[in-house]
């Protein structure tokens, strides 16, 4: 019991510390409209757990479904010529298990500590804990939509390691808090997979060593 309580406290502390140090701010997070009936009708008895919608150029719906064999699957629809067309599905990009997974579309994320502001559209995939940590974010990934319509990974956070990951075109930066006023920041040349269609959640590097071990490393 003590170990369970301690873990819950540790996870909450890690999440709060990570979020405060990063000064994470989602600006203009959009309320999700009603799911179009022509999309909803395709799922029958499959449980639609979460939805997120981008309305604008390249209007997009993301659905997180829980399959009968308890696998989380992300499905992407894009509006083309007035019809919602399924563009891709992925299970690899999502955290699995029993913890809640949430989808959020936002216009902007801001990181005061690193003096970075990224404007959207941005898809956030957040993983929550279980038990006493069910309201704590254990990890998240952020994908920025490119001008070509590709959702590209540029940010991740892992509470267990208390690390924030910044993924650029050819560099990965890791920021780990040392204390309230200081952080350890390390950048390595690497090119991990960024395309949401191909990303594997379990392979997102959490340390500089992991980043340089990937086949795409330079």
Secondary structure, 3 states (H helix, E strand, C coil): CHHHHHHHHHHHHHHHHHHHHHCCEEECCCCCCCCCHHHHCCCCCCEEEEEEEECCCCCEEEEEEECCCCCEEEEEEEEECCEEEEEEEECCCCCCCCCCEEEEEEEEEEECCCCEEEEEEEEEEEEECCHHHCCCEEEEEEEEECCCCCEEEEEEEECCCCEEEEECCCEEEEEEECCCCCEEEEEEECCCCCECCCCCHHHCCCCHHHHHHCCCCC
